[in-house]
């Protein structure tokens, strides 16, 4: 009854600004029998956008007293349409044998796979094994500075 899927992100990181530019995003999911493909594709599309935001944009900042200081859209970055490429979404329909309709869950599939795919692509592009989310330009710059200083001492 569990869905299966694979998310692949292709991106570039601008060496001058450390901004992430998502070039291509491909996903293949198995939800069993798909009742409404257009609705499901829209749900996956929205989940991917949400996951991209989690991976490289959205960051709640609090001051020393615990007060939220990124409480408006002036301070809290969300992905915009021009941040996103056209998503290449495919379904593999292997019916579930545990229910009469052959359906599997699809609720959070887009949002679950996207952050990991994006962060894996970012770490691969940077040649490192770890970066905290969100991988903002400032976080990427910090990782590059640490990597450069570590290479200089070796």
C-alpha positions as CSV (number, residue, x, y, z in Angstrom):
1,X,0.0,0.0,0.0
2,X,3.0,2.3,0.1
3,X,3.9,4.5,-2.9
4,X,7.4,4.5,-4.3
5,X,9.2,7.3,-6.1
6,X,12.4,8.8,-7.3
7,X,13.2,12.5,-7.5
8,X,16.2,13.9,-9.5
9,X,17.3,17.5,-9.4
10,X,19.7,19.2,-11.7
11,X,21.0,22.6,-10.7
12,X,23.8,25.1,-11.0
13,X,25.3,27.3,-8.3
14,X,26.5,30.7,-9.4
15,X,30.1,31.0,-8.1
16,X,29.8,34.8,-7.7
17,X,26.5,35.0,-5.8
18,X,26.2,31.4,-4.5
19,X,22.6,31.4,-5.7
20,X,21.0,28.0,-6.7
21,X,19.5,27.9,-10.1
22,X,17.4,24.8,-10.6
23,X,17.8,23.6,-14.2
24,X,15.7,20.5,-14.4
25,X,13.6,18.4,-12.0
26,X,12.3,14.9,-12.8
27,X,10.1,12.6,-10.7
28,X,8.8,9.1,-11.3
29,X,6.2,7.9,-8.8
30,X,4.2,4.7,-8.4
31,X,0.8,5.4,-6.8
32,X,-0.9,2.3,-8.1
33,X,-4.1,3.0,-10.0
34,X,-4.4,6.7,-10.6
35,X,-8.0,7.8,-10.5
36,X,-7.5,11.5,-11.5
37,X,-4.1,12.1,-13.2
38,X,-4.5,15.8,-13.6
39,X,-5.3,16.4,-10.0
40,X,-2.5,14.1,-8.9
41,X,0.1,15.8,-11.1
42,X,-1.0,19.2,-9.6
43,X,-0.6,17.8,-6.1
44,X,2.9,16.5,-6.9
45,X,3.8,19.8,-8.6
46,X,2.7,21.8,-5.5
47,X,4.6,19.4,-3.2
48,X,7.8,19.7,-5.2
49,X,7.6,23.5,-5.0
50,X,7.0,23.3,-1.3
51,X,10.0,20.9,-0.9
52,X,12.2,23.3,-3.0
53,X,11.3,26.1,-0.7
54,X,12.2,24.0,2.4
55,X,15.5,23.0,0.8
56,X,16.9,26.4,-0.4
57,X,14.6,29.3,0.6
58,X,12.5,29.2,3.7
59,X,14.2,30.1,7.0
60,X,12.5,31.2,10.1
61,X,14.8,33.6,12.1
62,X,14.3,34.3,15.8
63,X,16.0,36.9,18.0
64,X,17.6,36.3,21.4
65,X,14.3,36.6,23.1
66,X,12.6,34.0,20.8
67,X,10.7,36.7,18.8
68,X,10.2,35.8,15.2
69,X,12.0,38.4,13.0
70,X,11.2,36.9,9.6
71,X,7.5,37.1,10.0
72,X,6.6,38.8,6.7
73,X,7.2,38.0,3.1
74,X,9.8,40.8,3.0
75,X,12.0,38.7,5.3
76,X,10.9,35.1,4.6
77,X,11.8,33.8,1.1
78,X,9.3,31.5,-0.7
79,X,9.9,30.0,-4.1
80,X,8.3,31.9,-6.9
81,X,7.2,30.6,-10.3
82,X,10.3,32.0,-11.9
83,X,12.5,30.0,-9.5
84,X,11.0,26.7,-10.8
85,X,11.7,24.8,-14.0
86,X,8.9,22.9,-15.7
87,X,8.7,19.6,-13.7
88,X,9.0,16.4,-15.6
89,X,6.5,14.2,-13.8
90,X,5.9,10.5,-14.6
91,X,3.7,7.8,-13.1
92,X,4.3,4.1,-13.0
93,X,1.0,2.5,-12.2
94,X,1.6,-0.8,-10.4
95,X,-1.8,-1.6,-8.7
96,X,-1.8,-2.3,-5.0
97,X,-3.1,-5.8,-4.3
98,X,-4.5,-4.8,-0.8
99,X,-7.5,-2.9,-2.0
100,X,-10.1,-3.2,-4.6
101,X,-9.2,0.0,-6.5
102,X,-5.5,-0.8,-6.6
103,X,-4.6,2.7,-5.3
104,X,-1.7,3.8,-3.1
105,X,-1.2,6.9,-1.0
106,X,0.1,10.1,-2.6
107,X,-0.4,12.8,0.0
108,X,3.0,14.2,0.6
109,X,5.0,12.5,-2.1
110,X,6.2,15.7,-3.8
111,X,7.1,17.4,-0.6
112,X,9.0,14.4,0.8
113,X,11.3,13.7,-2.1
114,X,12.1,17.2,-3.2
115,X,14.2,18.5,-0.2
116,X,16.5,15.4,-0.4
117,X,16.9,15.6,-4.1
118,X,17.8,19.3,-4.0
119,X,20.2,19.0,-1.1
120,X,21.9,16.0,-2.7
121,X,22.3,18.1,-5.9
122,X,23.7,21.0,-3.9
123,X,26.2,18.9,-2.0
124,X,27.3,17.2,-5.2
125,X,27.8,20.6,-6.9
126,X,29.8,21.9,-4.0
127,X,31.9,18.7,-3.6
128,X,30.9,18.4,0.1
129,X,29.0,15.8,2.1
130,X,26.7,18.0,4.1
131,X,24.9,21.4,4.2
132,X,22.1,22.4,6.5
133,X,18.7,23.4,5.2
134,X,17.9,25.8,3.9
135,X,20.9,26.0,1.5
136,X,20.7,29.7,1.1
137,X,23.4,31.7,-0.7
138,X,24.8,32.7,2.7
139,X,24.9,29.1,3.8
140,X,26.6,28.0,0.5
141,X,29.1,30.8,0.9
142,X,30.0,29.6,4.4
143,X,30.4,26.0,3.2
144,X,32.7,27.2,0.4
145,X,34.8,29.3,2.8
146,X,35.2,26.3,5.1
147,X,36.0,24.0,2.3
148,X,38.6,26.4,0.9
149,X,40.3,27.0,4.3
150,X,40.4,23.2,4.9
151,X,42.0,22.6,1.5
152,X,44.5,25.4,2.2
153,X,45.6,23.7,5.4
154,X,46.0,20.2,3.9
